[in-house]
Amino acid sequence: MESDCRIPMACLRPKVLALHALFWGLVSLRVFGAALLSEEKTTATKAAAVPCWQVEEFVVASDCTFCADFQSILIPACSVTGYVEKINCTKSSKDEYKSCRSAMMEEHIFWKFEGAMLGLTVIFALLVVARQRSLDRQASEKVRRQIESI
């Protein structure tokens, strides 16, 4: 008589359960650790000098452009996205650089995402077909054994 349980008995072995607990423990530690580290970084940046564009109004002097190699070294804002825009703060009349997201970069990221999703769709469709064939084979084998036993 077959069991209605969908969890294979091999998954309930103590070693497998311990490995699952260890894996998910490490994953959660990684996630919560990253969250804690980002909170520490934000409190550290609050103590530092705040850029003028965060506290006052500004005008964009030059549109979002790609950072050249020498700009990446000189301008810290380039390290965030690789694109910067030059802004002019109205009250303090300071010229500063602010990191920005380019439309071309966003489109590139979008198509990478679409490609990844298409690839995953193909992989999982193949897995479904393989699993269905396996189940069909098992069912026909079971029917064959039942017919032979008669």
Phi, psi and chi 1 to 4 in degrees:
 res  aa     phi    psi   chi1   chi2   chi3   chi4
   1 MET       -  132.6 -179.3  125.2 -178.9      -
   2 GLU   -87.8  149.6  -69.0 -173.7   24.4      -
   3 SER   -83.3  151.4  169.5      -      -      -
   4 ASP   -85.2   -4.9  -70.4  -25.4      -      -
   5 CYS   -68.5  129.9 -179.7      -      -      -
   6 ARG   -91.5  -12.6  -65.1 -137.8  179.5 -109.1
   7 ILE   -87.8  121.4  -60.2  173.5      -      -
   8 PRO   -61.6  146.5  -13.7   22.1      -      -
   9 MET   -65.4  -24.5  -66.8  -50.6  -72.4      -
  10 ALA   -63.7  -28.3      -      -      -      -
  11 CYS   -73.5  -16.4  -68.0      -      -      -
  12 LEU   -95.5    4.8  -62.4  177.3      -      -
  13 ARG   -69.4  147.4  -68.4 -173.3 -178.2  142.5
  14 PRO   -58.3  -37.6  -23.2   30.6      -      -
  15 LYS   -64.7  -42.9  -74.2 -177.7 -175.8  178.2
  16 VAL   -67.0  -42.3  174.7      -      -      -
  17 LEU   -63.2  -39.8  -70.2  174.9      -      -
  18 ALA   -65.1  -40.4      -      -      -      -
  19 LEU   -65.3  -40.8  -73.9  174.0      -      -
  20 HIS   -61.5  -45.4  -80.1  -70.3      -      -
  21 ALA   -62.8  -41.9      -      -      -      -
  22 LEU   -63.7  -45.7  178.0   65.7      -      -
  23 PHE   -59.8  -52.1  172.2   75.4      -      -
  24 TRP   -69.0  -29.3  -71.0  111.4      -      -
  25 GLY   -64.1  -43.4      -      -      -      -
  26 LEU   -67.1  -38.8  -70.6  173.5      -      -
  27 VAL   -63.3  -46.3  167.9      -      -      -
  28 SER   -67.4  -36.1   62.1      -      -      -
  29 LEU   -62.6  -41.1 -179.3   65.5      -      -
  30 ARG   -63.5  -44.8  172.0   87.3  173.8  156.7
  31 VAL   -66.4  -50.5  169.6      -      -      -
  32 PHE   -70.1  -31.9  -66.6  125.1      -      -
  33 GLY   -65.1  -40.6      -      -      -      -
  34 ALA   -65.2  -38.4      -      -      -      -
  35 ALA   -64.8  -42.2      -      -      -      -
  36 LEU   -66.0  -40.7  -70.1  174.5      -      -
  37 LEU   -64.6  -38.6  -73.2  176.0      -      -
  38 SER   -67.5  -33.7   68.3      -      -      -
  39 GLU   -66.2  -38.9  -73.5  177.3    9.5      -
  40 GLU   -65.4  -38.2  -70.0  173.7    5.6      -
  41 LYS   -66.9  -39.5  -73.7  179.7 -175.8  176.0
  42 THR   -67.5  -36.3   55.7      -      -      -
  43 THR   -69.8  -32.0   55.6      -      -      -
  44 ALA   -70.9  -36.2      -      -      -      -
  45 THR   -75.3  -25.4   55.3      -      -      -
  46 LYS   -67.3  -32.1  -72.6  179.3 -175.4  174.4
  47 ALA   -72.9  -27.2      -      -      -      -
  48 ALA   -75.9  174.0      -      -      -      -
  49 ALA   -65.7  132.1      -      -      -      -
  50 VAL   -87.2  132.5  176.5      -      -      -
  51 PRO   -61.9  149.8  -16.3   24.8      -      -
  52 CYS   -63.4  -29.3   68.8      -      -      -
  53 TRP   -71.8  -11.2   52.9  -92.6      -      -
  54 GLN   -88.2  -20.2  -74.1 -173.8  -17.4      -
  55 VAL  -115.5  -12.6  -69.3      -      -      -
  56 GLU  -139.6  170.3   59.4 -175.8   88.8      -
  57 GLU   -73.6  154.1  -67.5 -176.9   17.3      -
  58 PHE  -144.7  163.4   60.6   88.2      -      -
  59 VAL  -120.8  136.1  176.9      -      -      -
  60 VAL   -77.6  116.9  176.3      -      -      -
  61 ALA   -83.3  -40.6      -      -      -      -
  62 SER  -137.4  143.4   67.2      -      -      -
  63 ASP   -66.6  173.5  -72.2  -27.3      -      -
  64 CYS   -63.9  119.4 -165.2      -      -      -
  65 THR  -129.9  157.2   57.0      -      -      -
  66 PHE   -72.6  139.6 -177.3   71.6      -      -
  67 CYS   -80.3  130.5  -65.0      -      -      -
  68 ALA   -76.8  170.1      -      -      -      -
  69 ASP   -58.2  -44.5  -70.1  -24.7      -      -
  70 PHE   -69.8  -31.1   70.5   93.6      -      -
  71 GLN   -69.2  -33.8  -74.9  179.0  -38.5      -
  72 SER   -61.3  -31.7  -62.1      -      -      -
  73 ILE   -79.9  -40.8  -62.5  168.2      -      -
  74 LEU   -80.5  -36.1  -64.2  175.3      -      -
  75 ILE  -107.4  113.7  -55.9  169.7      -      -
  76 PRO   -63.4  -27.3  -11.7   18.6      -      -
  77 ALA   -66.1  -21.4      -      -      -      -
  78 CYS   -67.2  -27.4  -80.2      -      -      -
  79 SER   -71.1  -18.6   63.9      -      -      -
  80 VAL   -73.4  -58.3  178.9      -      -      -
  81 THR  -120.1  -15.2   60.5      -      -      -
  82 GLY    90.7   -0.1      -      -      -      -
  83 TYR  -128.6  142.8  -69.4   85.4      -      -
  84 VAL  -137.2  157.7  -69.6      -      -      -
  85 GLU  -128.7  141.8   60.3 -173.4   -0.3      -
  86 LYS   -88.0  128.9 -172.8  175.3 -178.0  179.8
  87 ILE  -123.8  156.7   58.1  169.0      -      -
  88 ASN  -123.1  116.3 -174.6   -2.4      -      -
  89 CYS   -75.0  134.1  -64.4      -      -      -
  90 THR   -73.1  -44.8   52.4      -      -      -
  91 LYS   -73.0  -48.1  -70.7 -177.3 -177.6  176.1
  92 SER   -89.6   -9.0   60.3      -      -      -
  93 SER    55.4   33.7  -62.5      -      -      -
  94 LYS   -90.3  143.8  -77.4 -174.9 -178.4  177.4
  95 ASP   -99.9  122.2  -76.5  -22.4      -      -
  96 GLU  -134.5  166.5  -71.7 -168.2   14.9      -
  97 TYR  -109.0  139.1  -70.6   95.2      -      -
  98 LYS  -127.3  135.7  177.5 -178.7  175.1 -135.2
  99 SER   -67.9  142.1 -178.5      -      -      -
 100 CYS  -141.8  171.3   59.6      -      -      -
 101 ARG  -113.8  122.5  -62.7 -178.6   70.6   85.5
 102 SER   -81.7  149.5  140.9      -      -      -
 103 ALA   -64.8  -36.4      -      -      -      -
 104 MET   -66.3  -40.5 -173.5  170.8   36.2      -
 105 MET   -65.0  -42.1  179.9 -178.1   69.0      -
 106 GLU   -62.6  -40.5  -68.9  -69.2  -31.1      -
 107 GLU   -65.9  -40.1 -176.0  178.1    1.8      -
 108 HIS   -62.8  -44.2 -178.2   70.2      -      -
 109 ILE   -63.3  -40.2  -69.4  171.0      -      -
 110 PHE   -60.7  -46.3  168.6   76.4      -      -
 111 TRP   -70.4  -31.1  -74.5  114.0      -      -
 112 LYS   -64.3  -42.0  -79.5  172.5   69.1  173.7
 113 PHE   -63.5  -45.4  173.0   76.7      -      -
 114 GLU   -60.4  -42.2  -74.7  -67.8  -45.3      -
 115 GLY   -63.3  -42.2      -      -      -      -
 116 ALA   -63.7  -42.2      -      -      -      -
 117 MET   -66.7  -38.5  -68.2  -57.9  108.2      -
 118 LEU   -64.6  -42.1 -177.6   65.2      -      -
 119 GLY   -61.9  -45.1      -      -      -      -
 120 LEU   -63.8  -36.9  -76.1  173.2      -      -
 121 THR   -61.2  -45.5  -59.3      -      -      -
 122 VAL   -63.5  -45.6  168.7      -      -      -
 123 ILE   -59.9  -48.2  -72.1  170.4      -      -
 124 PHE   -71.5  -30.7  -76.4  113.7      -      -
 125 ALA   -64.0  -42.8      -      -      -      -
 126 LEU   -63.8  -38.1  -68.1  173.4      -      -
 127 LEU   -63.9  -40.5  -76.2  172.5      -      -
 128 VAL   -64.0  -44.0  166.0      -      -      -
 129 VAL   -62.5  -44.6  168.1      -      -      -
 130 ALA   -63.1  -42.6      -      -      -      -
 131 ARG   -65.6  -41.0  177.6   68.7  175.3  150.4
 132 GLN   -64.0  -41.4 -173.0   63.7   46.2      -
 133 ARG   -63.1  -39.9  -74.1 -177.6 -179.5  172.0
 134 SER   -63.3  -44.9  170.4      -      -      -
 135 LEU   -65.5  -39.5  -69.1  173.5      -      -
 136 ASP   -62.7  -41.2  -71.8  -14.9      -      -
 137 ARG   -62.7  -43.7 -144.1  174.8  -62.8  117.7
 138 GLN   -63.4  -41.6  -73.0  176.3    1.8      -
 139 ALA   -66.1  -42.8      -      -      -      -
 140 SER   -68.3  -34.0   63.6      -      -      -
 141 GLU   -65.3  -39.9 -177.3   67.6   25.1      -
 142 LYS   -65.6  -42.6 -173.1  175.1  178.5 -179.0
 143 VAL   -64.0  -41.8  168.0      -      -      -
 144 ARG   -60.7  -42.7 -174.4 -172.7   61.4   77.7
 145 ARG   -64.8  -39.2  -80.1 -169.1  -51.5 -124.2
 146 GLN   -65.2  -39.2  -72.7  176.3  -12.6      -
 147 ILE   -67.5  -39.7  -68.5  172.8      -      -
 148 GLU   -65.5  -30.7  -73.8  176.7   -5.9      -
 149 SER   -76.0  -15.8   67.2      -      -      -
 150 ILE   -75.2      -  -64.6  177.6      -      -
